Amino acid sequence: MHDTLLIKTINRDQAGFRNVFFQIGDMDTHISELMDLLNKPDSPYAGRCLFRYNGIRLKLEVDEIPTVLALLVNKGVPVYGVYEPYF
C-alpha cells in the first residue's frame, strides 16, 4: 500500500505561518550544509526547521518562501519541490 500525500494550495492572502516542505535531492550529502545554513543561532530560521530524510520543513510566512528557495539554490542544494502538505 502506498501513502498518499495531500498538498494544500498556498493562498497568499491568508496571513500567518505555514509548514512549508522543501524536497531536497540527496539529503544525506547536504544535511550538514543545511544545518549550518538554516539552524545556526544567527539564522532567521533557527528553531523553525525540521529535518526529514528527504527534505526540510520550515515554519514560514508565504512571502519568505522565495527567499529561502533562492538561499538554497545559491548554495547549490538541489530542490525538487516546494509545497505545504496537510498534516
N, CA, C and O atoms as a GROMACS GRO file, in nm:
protein
  348
    1MET      N    1   0.085  -0.118   0.000
    1MET     CA    2   0.000   0.000   0.000
    1MET      C    3   0.090   0.124   0.000
    1MET      O    4   0.190   0.129   0.071
    2HIS      N    5   0.053   0.221  -0.078
    2HIS     CA    6   0.130   0.345  -0.088
    2HIS      C    7   0.064   0.453  -0.004
    2HIS      O    8  -0.058   0.460   0.008
    3ASP      N    9   0.149   0.538   0.055
    3ASP     CA   10   0.097   0.653   0.129
    3ASP      C   11   0.055   0.760   0.030
    3ASP      O   12   0.116   0.776  -0.076
    4THR      N   13  -0.050   0.831   0.063
    4THR     CA   14  -0.097   0.940  -0.020
    4THR      C   15  -0.060   1.071   0.046
    4THR      O   16  -0.081   1.088   0.166
    5LEU      N   17  -0.004   1.163  -0.031
    5LEU     CA   18   0.034   1.294   0.019
    5LEU      C   19  -0.066   1.395  -0.033
    5LEU      O   20  -0.080   1.412  -0.154
    6LEU      N   21  -0.133   1.462   0.057
    6LEU     CA   22  -0.226   1.568   0.020
    6LEU      C   23  -0.155   1.701   0.031
    6LEU      O   24  -0.093   1.731   0.133
    7ILE      N   25  -0.166   1.782  -0.073
    7ILE     CA   26  -0.095   1.909  -0.078
    7ILE      C   27  -0.197   2.022  -0.081
    7ILE      O   28  -0.292   2.019  -0.160
    8LYS      N   29  -0.176   2.121   0.004
    8LYS     CA   30  -0.262   2.239   0.009
    8LYS      C   31  -0.222   2.338  -0.099
    8LYS      O   32  -0.106   2.344  -0.139
    9THR      N   33  -0.317   2.415  -0.143
    9THR     CA   34  -0.288   2.529  -0.229
    9THR      C   35  -0.249   2.644  -0.138
    9THR      O   36  -0.321   2.676  -0.043
   10ILE      N   37  -0.136   2.706  -0.165
   10ILE     CA   38  -0.089   2.815  -0.080
   10ILE      C   39  -0.161   2.943  -0.121
   10ILE      O   40  -0.148   2.990  -0.233
   11ASN      N   41  -0.238   2.996  -0.028
   11ASN     CA   42  -0.314   3.118  -0.051
   11ASN      C   43  -0.233   3.236   0.000
   11ASN      O   44  -0.209   3.246   0.120
   12ARG      N   45  -0.189   3.324  -0.088
   12ARG     CA   46  -0.105   3.438  -0.050
   12ARG      C   47  -0.180   3.539   0.035
   12ARG      O   48  -0.117   3.616   0.108
   13ASP      N   49  -0.312   3.542   0.027
   13ASP     CA   50  -0.390   3.641   0.102
   13ASP      C   51  -0.409   3.603   0.247
   13ASP      O   52  -0.447   3.687   0.329
   14GLN      N   53  -0.384   3.478   0.282
   14GLN     CA   54  -0.402   3.430   0.418
   14GLN      C   55  -0.274   3.453   0.497
   14GLN      O   56  -0.168   3.402   0.462
   15ALA      N   57  -0.284   3.530   0.605
   15ALA     CA   58  -0.166   3.565   0.686
   15ALA      C   59  -0.132   3.451   0.781
   15ALA      O   60  -0.214   3.365   0.810
   16GLY      N   61  -0.009   3.452   0.829
   16GLY     CA   62   0.034   3.356   0.930
   16GLY      C   63   0.140   3.261   0.880
   16GLY      O   64   0.173   3.256   0.762
   17PHE      N   65   0.193   3.186   0.975
   17PHE     CA   66   0.298   3.089   0.944
   17PHE      C   67   0.238   2.960   0.890
   17PHE      O   68   0.128   2.920   0.927
   18ARG      N   69   0.314   2.897   0.800
   18ARG     CA   70   0.273   2.770   0.740
   18ARG      C   71   0.387   2.671   0.747
   18ARG      O   72   0.504   2.710   0.756
   19ASN      N   73   0.354   2.544   0.743
   19ASN     CA   74   0.454   2.439   0.737
   19ASN      C   75   0.486   2.412   0.591
   19ASN      O   76   0.412   2.342   0.523
   20VAL      N   77   0.594   2.468   0.543
   20VAL     CA   78   0.633   2.455   0.403
   20VAL      C   79   0.745   2.352   0.393
   20VAL      O   80   0.844   2.359   0.465
   21PHE      N   81   0.726   2.256   0.304
   21PHE     CA   82   0.823   2.148   0.286
   21PHE      C   83   0.904   2.172   0.160
   21PHE      O   84   0.849   2.199   0.054
   22PHE      N   85   1.036   2.162   0.174
   22PHE     CA   86   1.128   2.173   0.062
   22PHE      C   87   1.187   2.035   0.039
   22PHE      O   88   1.262   1.984   0.123
   23GLN      N   89   1.154   1.973  -0.073
   23GLN     CA   90   1.206   1.840  -0.105
   23GLN      C   91   1.345   1.857  -0.164
   23GLN      O   92   1.364   1.923  -0.267
   24ILE      N   93   1.443   1.794  -0.098
   24ILE     CA   94   1.583   1.811  -0.133
   24ILE      C   95   1.635   1.682  -0.196
   24ILE      O   96   1.607   1.572  -0.148
   25GLY      N   97   1.711   1.697  -0.304
   25GLY     CA   98   1.775   1.582  -0.366
   25GLY      C   99   1.903   1.547  -0.292
   25GLY      O  100   1.981   1.636  -0.257
   26ASP      N  101   1.924   1.420  -0.268
   26ASP     CA  102   2.043   1.370  -0.199
   26ASP      C  103   2.064   1.438  -0.064
   26ASP      O  104   2.166   1.502  -0.039
   27MET      N  105   1.964   1.423   0.021
   27MET     CA  106   1.964   1.488   0.152
   27MET      C  107   2.084   1.448   0.236
   27MET      O  108   2.136   1.530   0.313
   28ASP      N  109   2.130   1.324   0.224
   28ASP     CA  110   2.244   1.277   0.304
   28ASP      C  111   2.370   1.360   0.277
   28ASP      O  112   2.448   1.387   0.368
   29THR      N  113   2.388   1.400   0.154
   29THR     CA  114   2.506   1.478   0.117
   29THR      C  115   2.499   1.621   0.168
   29THR      O  116   2.602   1.680   0.200
   30HIS      N  117   2.380   1.678   0.176
   30HIS     CA  118   2.362   1.820   0.206
   30HIS      C  119   2.318   1.848   0.350
   30HIS      O  120   2.297   1.965   0.384
   31ILE      N  121   2.303   1.748   0.434
   31ILE     CA  122   2.247   1.769   0.568
   31ILE      C  123   2.331   1.864   0.652
   31ILE      O  124   2.275   1.952   0.717
   32SER      N  125   2.462   1.848   0.654
   32SER     CA  126   2.544   1.936   0.737
   32SER      C  127   2.543   2.080   0.685
   32SER      O  128   2.542   2.175   0.763
   33GLU      N  129   2.543   2.095   0.554
   33GLU     CA  130   2.537   2.227   0.493
   33GLU      C  131   2.404   2.296   0.526
   33GLU      O  132   2.401   2.416   0.555
   34LEU      N  133   2.295   2.221   0.520
   34LEU     CA  134   2.164   2.277   0.552
   34LEU      C  135   2.153   2.314   0.699
   34LEU      O  136   2.093   2.416   0.734
   35MET      N  137   2.209   2.231   0.786
   35MET     CA  138   2.205   2.262   0.929
   35MET      C  139   2.284   2.390   0.959
   35MET      O  140   2.240   2.473   1.038
   36ASP      N  141   2.399   2.406   0.895
   36ASP     CA  142   2.478   2.528   0.913
   36ASP      C  143   2.405   2.650   0.858
   36ASP      O  144   2.410   2.758   0.917
   37LEU      N  145   2.339   2.633   0.748
   37LEU     CA  146   2.272   2.744   0.681
   37LEU      C  147   2.143   2.788   0.752
   37LEU      O  148   2.118   2.907   0.767
   38LEU      N  149   2.061   2.692   0.793
   38LEU     CA  150   1.928   2.724   0.845
   38LEU      C  151   1.913   2.716   0.996
   38LEU      O  152   1.820   2.776   1.051
   39ASN      N  153   2.000   2.645   1.063
   39ASN     CA  154   1.977   2.620   1.205
   39ASN      C  155   2.083   2.682   1.296
   39ASN      O  156   2.081   2.658   1.417
   40LYS      N  157   2.174   2.761   1.241
   40LYS     CA  158   2.272   2.826   1.327
   40LYS      C  159   2.203   2.938   1.406
   40LYS      O  160   2.101   2.990   1.360
   41PRO      N  161   2.254   2.976   1.521
   41PRO     CA  162   2.185   3.072   1.608
   41PRO      C  163   2.154   3.208   1.545
   41PRO      O  164   2.053   3.269   1.581
   42ASP      N  165   2.237   3.256   1.454
   42ASP     CA  166   2.210   3.387   1.393
   42ASP      C  167   2.122   3.380   1.268
   42ASP      O  168   2.097   3.483   1.206
   43SER      N  169   2.076   3.262   1.232
   43SER     CA  170   1.987   3.246   1.116
   43SER      C  171   1.845   3.288   1.153
   43SER      O  172   1.799   3.259   1.264
   44PRO      N  173   1.775   3.357   1.064
   44PRO     CA  174   1.635   3.393   1.093
   44PRO      C  175   1.543   3.272   1.097
   44PRO      O  176   1.428   3.284   1.139
   45TYR      N  177   1.591   3.156   1.055
   45TYR     CA  178   1.509   3.035   1.051
   45TYR      C  179   1.543   2.937   1.163
   45TYR      O  180   1.488   2.827   1.168
   46ALA      N  181   1.632   2.976   1.253
   46ALA     CA  182   1.673   2.888   1.364
   46ALA      C  183   1.552   2.856   1.451
   46ALA      O  184   1.476   2.944   1.490
   47GLY      N  185   1.535   2.729   1.482
   47GLY     CA  186   1.424   2.685   1.565
   47GLY      C  187   1.294   2.664   1.488
   47GLY      O  188   1.196   2.617   1.546
   48ARG      N  189   1.292   2.698   1.361
   48ARG     CA  190   1.171   2.681   1.280
   48ARG      C  191   1.189   2.571   1.176
   48ARG      O  192   1.105   2.556   1.087
   49CYS      N  193   1.296   2.494   1.186
   49CYS     CA  194   1.332   2.397   1.084
   49CYS      C  195   1.324   2.255   1.139
   49CYS      O  196   1.372   2.228   1.249
   50LEU      N  197   1.265   2.166   1.062
   50LEU     CA  198   1.260   2.024   1.095
   50LEU      C  199   1.324   1.949   0.979
   50LEU      O  200   1.281   1.961   0.864
   51PHE      N  201   1.427   1.871   1.010
   51PHE     CA  202   1.499   1.797   0.906
   51PHE      C  203   1.438   1.659   0.892
   51PHE      O  204   1.422   1.587   0.991
   52ARG      N  205   1.405   1.623   0.770
   52ARG     CA  206   1.347   1.493   0.738
   52ARG      C  207   1.445   1.414   0.651
   52ARG      O  208   1.549   1.466   0.612
   53TYR      N  209   1.411   1.290   0.622
   53TYR     CA  210   1.501   1.207   0.541
   53TYR      C  211   1.509   1.252   0.395
   53TYR      O  212   1.607   1.223   0.327
   54ASN      N  213   1.407   1.323   0.346
   54ASN     CA  214   1.406   1.364   0.206
   54ASN      C  215   1.391   1.515   0.187
   54ASN      O  216   1.364   1.561   0.076
   55GLY      N  217   1.408   1.592   0.294
   55GLY     CA  218   1.395   1.737   0.280
   55GLY      C  219   1.386   1.805   0.415
   55GLY      O  220   1.417   1.748   0.519
   56ILE      N  221   1.340   1.930   0.410
   56ILE     CA  222   1.326   2.009   0.532
   56ILE      C  223   1.188   2.072   0.536
   56ILE      O  224   1.129   2.105   0.433
   57ARG      N  225   1.138   2.088   0.657
   57ARG     CA  226   1.010   2.157   0.678
   57ARG      C  227   1.038   2.281   0.759
   57ARG      O  228   1.099   2.274   0.866
   58LEU      N  229   0.993   2.395   0.710
   58LEU     CA  230   1.013   2.523   0.777
   58LEU      C  231   0.879   2.588   0.807
   58LEU      O  232   0.787   2.581   0.726
   59LYS      N  233   0.869   2.650   0.922
   59LYS     CA  234   0.753   2.733   0.952
   59LYS      C  235   0.782   2.871   0.895
   59LYS      O  236   0.866   2.945   0.945
   60LEU      N  237   0.710   2.905   0.787
   60LEU     CA  238   0.736   3.028   0.714
   60LEU      C  239   0.608   3.103   0.685
   60LEU      O  240   0.499   3.045   0.683
   61GLU      N  241   0.622   3.232   0.662
   61GLU     CA  242   0.514   3.308   0.602
   61GLU      C  243   0.530   3.294   0.451
   61GLU      O  244   0.640   3.266   0.403
   62VAL      N  245   0.424   3.312   0.377
   62VAL     CA  246   0.426   3.290   0.232
   62VAL      C  247   0.532   3.377   0.164
   62VAL      O  248   0.598   3.332   0.070
   63ASP      N  249   0.550   3.500   0.210
   63ASP     CA  250   0.645   3.591   0.147
   63ASP      C  251   0.790   3.548   0.168
   63ASP      O  252   0.879   3.597   0.097
   64GLU      N  253   0.817   3.458   0.262
   64GLU     CA  254   0.953   3.412   0.288
   64GLU      C  255   0.995   3.296   0.197
   64GLU      O  256   1.114   3.267   0.187
   65ILE      N  257   0.901   3.231   0.131
   65ILE     CA  258   0.931   3.113   0.050
   65ILE      C  259   1.032   3.143  -0.061
   65ILE      O  260   1.129   3.069  -0.074
   66PRO      N  261   1.014   3.248  -0.141
   66PRO     CA  262   1.114   3.275  -0.247
   66PRO      C  263   1.254   3.305  -0.192
   66PRO      O  264   1.354   3.270  -0.254
   67THR      N  265   1.262   3.369  -0.075
   67THR     CA  266   1.391   3.400  -0.014
   67THR      C  267   1.464   3.273   0.026
   67THR      O  268   1.583   3.259   0.000
   68VAL      N  269   1.394   3.180   0.089
   68VAL     CA  270   1.454   3.054   0.131
   68VAL      C  271   1.492   2.971   0.009
   68VAL      O  272   1.600   2.911   0.007
   69LEU      N  273   1.407   2.967  -0.091
   69LEU     CA  274   1.437   2.892  -0.212
   69LEU      C  275   1.563   2.946  -0.280
   69LEU      O  276   1.648   2.869  -0.324
   70ALA      N  277   1.574   3.078  -0.290
   70ALA     CA  278   1.693   3.138  -0.350
   70ALA      C  279   1.818   3.108  -0.268
   70ALA      O  280   1.924   3.084  -0.324
   71LEU      N  281   1.805   3.108  -0.137
   71LEU     CA  282   1.917   3.077  -0.048
   71LEU      C  283   1.966   2.934  -0.071
   71LEU      O  284   2.087   2.910  -0.078
   72LEU      N  285   1.874   2.841  -0.084
   72LEU     CA  286   1.910   2.701  -0.107
   72LEU      C  287   1.974   2.682  -0.244
   72LEU      O  288   2.076   2.614  -0.256
   73VAL      N  289   1.916   2.739  -0.346
   73VAL     CA  290   1.966   2.723  -0.482
   73VAL      C  291   2.104   2.788  -0.496
   73VAL      O  292   2.192   2.733  -0.562
   74ASN      N  293   2.123   2.905  -0.434
   74ASN     CA  294   2.253   2.972  -0.441
   74ASN      C  295   2.363   2.892  -0.372
   74ASN      O  296   2.480   2.905  -0.408
   75LYS      N  297   2.328   2.810  -0.274
   75LYS     CA  298   2.425   2.724  -0.206
   75LYS      C  299   2.448   2.592  -0.280
   75LYS      O  300   2.528   2.510  -0.237
   76GLY      N  301   2.377   2.571  -0.391
   76GLY     CA  302   2.396   2.450  -0.470
   76GLY      C  303   2.317   2.331  -0.421
   76GLY      O  304   2.348   2.217  -0.457
   77VAL      N  305   2.216   2.354  -0.339
   77VAL     CA  306   2.132   2.246  -0.287
   77VAL      C  307   2.022   2.218  -0.389
   77VAL      O  308   1.946   2.308  -0.423
   78PRO      N  309   2.011   2.095  -0.438
   78PRO     CA  310   1.907   2.064  -0.537
   78PRO      C  311   1.770   2.054  -0.471
   78PRO      O  312   1.748   1.970  -0.384
   79VAL      N  313   1.678   2.141  -0.512
   79VAL     CA  314   1.541   2.145  -0.459
   79VAL      C  315   1.449   2.090  -0.566
   79VAL      O  316   1.443   2.143  -0.677
   80TYR      N  317   1.376   1.982  -0.532
   80TYR     CA  318   1.287   1.918  -0.628
   80TYR      C  319   1.142   1.961  -0.614
   80TYR      O  320   1.064   1.944  -0.708
   81GLY      N  321   1.104   2.015  -0.500
   81GLY     CA  322   0.967   2.057  -0.483
   81GLY      C  323   0.950   2.143  -0.360
   81GLY      O  324   1.024   2.129  -0.262
   82VAL      N  325   0.851   2.233  -0.364
   82VAL     CA  326   0.815   2.317  -0.251
   82VAL      C  327   0.664   2.313  -0.241
   82VAL      O  328   0.592   2.347  -0.335
   83TYR      N  329   0.615   2.269  -0.124
   83TYR     CA  330   0.471   2.259  -0.107
   83TYR      C  331   0.434   2.261   0.040
   83TYR      O  332   0.519   2.246   0.127
   84GLU      N  333   0.306   2.280   0.065
   84GLU     CA  334   0.252   2.277   0.201
   84GLU      C  335   0.162   2.153   0.213
   84GLU      O  336   0.050   2.152   0.162
   85PRO      N  337   0.211   2.049   0.280
   85PRO     CA  338   0.129   1.929   0.294
   85PRO      C  339   0.028   1.942   0.407
   85PRO      O  340   0.047   2.021   0.500
   86TYR      N  341  -0.079   1.865   0.398
   86TYR     CA  342  -0.171   1.851   0.511
   86TYR      C  343  -0.104   1.759   0.613
   86TYR      O  344  -0.041   1.660   0.576
   87PHE      N  345  -0.118   1.792   0.740
   87PHE     CA  346  -0.062   1.707   0.844
   87PHE      C  347  -0.171   1.650   0.929
   87PHE      O  348  -0.143   1.575   1.023
   0.00000   0.00000   0.00000
